Amino acid sequence: MKLRWCVFLFVFLAGCSSKHDYRNPPWNAEVPVKRAMQWMPISEKAGAAWGVDPQLVTAIIAIESGGNPTVVSKSGAVGLMQLKPSTSGRDVYQRMGWRGEPSVSELKNPERNISMGAAYLSILENGPLAGIKDPQVMRYAVVVSYANGAGALLRTFSSNRQDAIDEINDMDADDFFEHVAKKASGSAGAALYLEAAESAGRDVIIAALRHSRRA
């Protein structure tokens, strides 16, 4: 199940990312995962603060930025976890009771970026996705929502949020996996995304195990 989880994670984050060319050549996860692992102490601290798995945070860093804290995408997503100031950044500010939105320079700060990224994962789980009962299904749902938006995910089940949550709760993790996989199957390069995901999944597991042995 752990390998499948990593495959799932990278399929959907890779499939929604415009920052990498997965077609020519196929993406090699080894380097971005290694770079992302250097931020694990911060990821662990942020994960503990927000109740988020630091391995999930690290995996998102690997696929979104390759561990580069200063990268800015064409769409304006910034830093390690590729947060957009006016959307996810603003949501985190509101959650903290702050006005406005984070600056680009703030989001290029590794500790601030990872903290806000972990906060945003928590917002998804405890906001639009609240009510999903199965922990593994929730984990999958958070990943898809981080990449595509929670609203987009829920609309694949129903236009009514509560009806969507109820439908999700009728599924186990395998059913949910298959549902979302079918929705992604029509996207360009889906087979190549899966190939990249399988490679990345193995690298995340190996890197995480090595880190845990050193701890």
ABEGO torsion letter per residue (X at the ends): XAAAAAAAAAAAAAAABAABBAAOBBBBAAAAAAAAAAAAAAAAAAAAAAGBBAAAAAAAAAAAAGGBAABBBAAGBBEAAGBBAABAAAAAAAAAGBBEBBBAAAAABAAAAAAAAAAAAAAAAABAABGBABAAAAAAAAAAAAAAEAAAAAAAABABAAAAAAAAAABBAAAAAAAAAAAAAABBGAAAAAAAAAAAAAAAAAAAAAAAAAX
